[in-house]
Amino acid sequence: MLLKTFGWSFAITAIGLAAAVLYGGWKAFGIVAILSVLEISLSFDNAVVNAGILKKMSAFWQKIFLTVGVLIAVFGMRLVFPVVIVAVTAKKSPWDAVDLALTDKDQYQQLVTDAHPAIAAFGGMFLLMIFLDFIFEDRDIQWLRWIERPLAKLGKVDMLAVCIALIVLLITSMTFAVHAHQHGGAHIDKAQTVLISGIAGLITYMVVGGLSGYFEDKLEEEEEREHEEEEEAERTGKKKPAVVLAGQAAFFMFLYLEVLDASFSFDGVIGAFAITNDIVLMALGLGIGAMYVRSLTVYLVRQGTLDDYVYLEHGAHYAIGALAVILMVTIQYQIHEVITGLVGVLLIAWSFWSSVRRNKALAEAEGKGEASDEKAEVSSGV
């Protein structure tokens, strides 16, 4: 099972590391290996959240997510995205941006760094909305009840999450503008960019979230229809067609996963520049890491890990909230990538440990219940 799920990841790792050696020798090998570990540590929470969505999809679409999806993730977000950012912010053609990335890596890195406030505002708002919508929802299973119970009651207020996100964005942009004014006003125009980018991230979440909710409902309707067709086939004795297409519902759920992955990848792409400004090595290292994150997502689904360890999804969403805050803070202040990665890993590890304790407590309670029943039977027999 492990080899079947992670087989592609192992193969991509071997190919990527070999390509790194051929491209830049053993130094490039080390850089790609470090970038792979960075991507995995920063995106572990991504795998948990993705698993919660992917488990609703068929095995066919899980395979599409692991194959076609990783091509989008590697070439789209880890290779094309930084080039597009440079092309837009520097007002260059995509071809000029690619040429700049290959021939003048220092200037390319500087242009991406200059675009960081806009990227962080967009990604931060998108991820913050994911966290707020999760924390304001009333759930049967609660992890940190002293936080989640009162917030679930507050969540009954319409559009509260959007209001809080906009308040955070306004405070961030105003603080950035004041700081820029105090230091000569060189970045006052970027404060407006931060505001616009943040609003764009919020709108993107609302559009994508609305569509995903709509198509999730369509997917459930389609599953009910297929179940009815199966029952009809059993009654009539007719064979059901061997191939059943998942339909547009699963397709749009797949697109939602890709947008979600794109939001998670912002910090990894920006953080990679702290290690190298070589776009080829970045694509190789982050691509290997992205492949492992996808394999881990499928593994969590097939093993039923989220059902066994019920607080994992909570921990992942708290990690998302922490990442959103970190992204917003990095608009003005620099935070080391190690801190970003550790926060997410620690929150997920804490939720996993809490899940293990919960399962142990339930097992002990069940054991005591069975023992009491046996004792009652013996007593009645006597």
Summary of the structure (lengths in Angstrom):
residues: 382
radius of gyration: 23.8
end to end distance: 50.5
largest distance: 91.1
contacts: 1266
relative contact order: 0.18
helix: 85%
strand: 0%
